[in-house]
Amino acid sequence: MKKITAILAGCIVLTIGIFLIFNNPSDKNKPTSESIPSETTSTAAVPAGKSGRSPDRTPSKLTAPDDASITKEQFEQLSREEQGKIVEEFVSEFWKAELAVSEQAIPERKYLSLDVFSSPYMQTINEREFWQLSPEDRETAIVEVMDSCRQYRIHIKDVIAQAQACISNNDYARAEAYLISGLERGRALSANKEGLLITRLVGIACQKATLKEMERLYTSMSAHSKVQMAQGKLQDLDIEVAEIRETVQEFKQ
């Protein structure tokens, strides 16, 4: 709306400028009227003014409030307030018509149907496709996606709890197996770089939770090379999260 207002203001200034140019001092030395151009030299007849004299030739005509054509000569005889009103209405009518044409030219947006995707949506819809859904379908999809996110959170917490129980029993091999299963589940969620951002973030969260538990496990086992591996993977995930943040900023722009 601000952009349209600025355009209208610019047009009003331009229109007033045109009339000032037409009303230059040299006009005073010219006859106050000219003969109306013949049909062979003009594409449209210019109506005579109220005084009965033929108006000066002008490249355009304004429309007065009562929809009657008004000549430059008649315009100049009006008060400054009346001139301003006519100019504003002239510009306003132009943009009403112009914007109406622009709206008609915009094709009806075609949305993707949610029916073409299977559940769980967090794994079958990518980010680009999500924003091609209708607002209603996006709302339906996100409700299911958020429910799936909660289920994954519960699952990973359960995996870590089982691994911790194994560690307390000194069953490190079984604890490691549980944590690896949680890590792989998270990797599967974040593998598709074009997937839903929320899906990727949930996958990264699953990986970080299990890697941190792995780091503690390997530290207690004095498995220094595995500790370094877990720490390196955590750093890689931090980099990926930063990249996702940049993507989100691009969407906001």
N, C-alpha and C positions, 0 to 999 in steps of 0.2 A: 504494500500500500504506500509506503514511503517513497518507493521508486516511482510509482505512478504519479504521486503528488509532485515530485520533483520534475517529472516530465511535463506535467500540466503547467507548472509554474514557468518552466522554460519556454513553453509554447506561447504563453500569455505575453511574456516579455518580448519574444520574437515578433508576435503579431503587432504589438504596439509599435515596435521598431519599424515595421513595414509601413505603418500609417504615417509615422514621422518622416520616413524617407519620401513617401508620396507627397507629403505636405511640405516640401522644401521651398525655400524662397523663390526659386526659379518659376514655381507654379503661378506666383502672383503676376508675372509678366505674360502669362498665357491666357487665351480666352477662357472664360468660365465654363464654356461648353464646347463640345465638338460634335460633328455630325456622327450619327450612329453608323458604324461600319456596315457595309452591305453584306448580304448572306454569302457572297462569294469570297469575302475576305475575313469573315468571322464565323466561328463555329456556334456561337449563341448570341441572341439579341440581348442588348443591355436595356433594362427597363428605364423609362424616364423618371426623373425625380418628381417630388410633390409639387415643385414650382412649375412643372410643365416643360422645363428645359431638359435637353438631353444631357445626361451626366458625363463626367470625364471617363475616358476609357480606363478601366482598372483590371488587373489580372484576376481579381477574385471579388466575391460579394460576401458580406456578412449577413447573418440572419438575425433580425430583431426579435425581441421577446414575443411579438405577435405573429412570428413566422413570416413576416413580409420581408422582401429583399430590400436592403438598404445600401445606398450608394456612398461613395467616399465623401461626396459633397454634403449629403444629409448627415453622415456620421460626424463630420467636423462641426456641424451646427448644434450638436447635442452637448449637454453638460459633461464635464469630466466623469462624473459619477455614472451617467447613463452610458457613456462610451465604455467605461470599465465593465459594466454589467453585460453589455452586448459582446464584448471580447471574451469574457468568461464563459458566456453561454455558447458562443461560437466554438471555443476550444473544447468545452465540456461535451457538446454534441459530437464533435469529431472523435473524441476518445471513447465515447460510448459505443459508437459504430465500430471503431477500430478494435476495441477489446471484445466486442461481440463476435467479430470475424475470427479473432485469435482463438476464442473459446471453442468456436465451431470447428476450427482446424485441428484441435487436439483430438487425436483418435482415442476411442474408449480403451482404457487399459485392460489388458487381458491377464488374468491371474492364473497361476498354476493351481490345479486342484489337489487338495490333500489326499484325495482318493488314490492317486497314483503312487503314493508312498505307503510302505508297510510299517508296522510297529516292530520295535521301538523307534520312534521318530528321531531320537537323539543319535541314532546310528545310520539312519537311511536318508535324512535330509541334510544337505550341506547349507552353509551360510547364505550363498547366493540364491539357492532355491527357496530358502525360508522367507527371504524378503520379496519373493515373487508370489507368495501366497496372498490371498485376500486377508484383510485385517481379522475377519472372523476365524479363518483357518489358522492364522498365526496364533491367535489366542488359544484355540483348541490344541494345537501342536505344543505350545509352550507349557500348558498345564500337564500334558503327559511327560514332556521332557523333564520338568522339574520333579515330578514324581519318580521318574527313573533315576535322577540325580540322587534323591534321598535314598533310594534302594541301594545304589552303589556305595554311598557313604556308610550305610548300615553294614553292607557286606564287607567292606575293607576294615571297618572297626572290629568286626567279628574275626576276620583273618588274623589281624594283629593280636587280638586277645588270645586266640588259639596258639599263636607263635610264642607269646609271652608265657603261656602256661607250659609249653614244651621247654622253654629256656629254664623256667624254675625247676623243672625235673631233669635238667642237664641233657635234654634230648635235643641237641643243637641241629642235628641233621633234619629232624622233622620240622623244627622251627624254621630253618632255612627254606624248606620246601613250601611251607605255608606262605612265607614272605615272597618267594619267587612267584607263586601263583597270583598273589595280589599285585606284584609288579607287572606281570604279563597282562593282567586284566586292565590295568591303567594304560599300558602301552597300546593295547588294542583300541581303546577309546580315543586316544590322541594321535593315532597313526595317520588319519586322513587330514592333511593340512588344509583342505578346503571344506572340512566338515564344520558343523556348528561350533562356534567359539565356546559356548557353554559346555559342549561335549568334550572338546579338547582340554578345557580348564579342569573339568572333573577328572579326566584321565591323568592329567599332570598332578592333581592333588592326590590321587590314589598312588601314583608312583612315588611322590615325595614322602608320603606317610610310611610306605613300606621300606623305602631306601633309608630313612632315618632310623627305623627299627633294625634294619640290616646293619647299619653303621654301629649301633650299640651291640648287636649280636657279634659281629666280627671283632669288635674291640675286646669283648669279653673272651673271645676265642684266640686273641692275639694274632688274628689273620690280617696282618698289616696291608698286604696287597689288595685284599678284598675291601678293607676300610677305605683305601685310596680310590678304589673303583666306585664305591658308593658315593663318596664325596664328589668325585668327578661328574657322576651322573646327576647329582643334585645341582651342581653348577650349570650343567647343560640345560636343565629344566628351568632354572632362573632366567637364562638367556631366552628360552622359548616364551616364557611368560612376558618378558619385556617386549618381544616381537608382537605378541597378541595385543598388548596394551597399545602399541603403535597402530595396529590395525583398527582397534576400537576408536582411537582418535580420528582416523581417516573417515570412519563412518559418521562421526559426529560432525565433521566439516561438510 
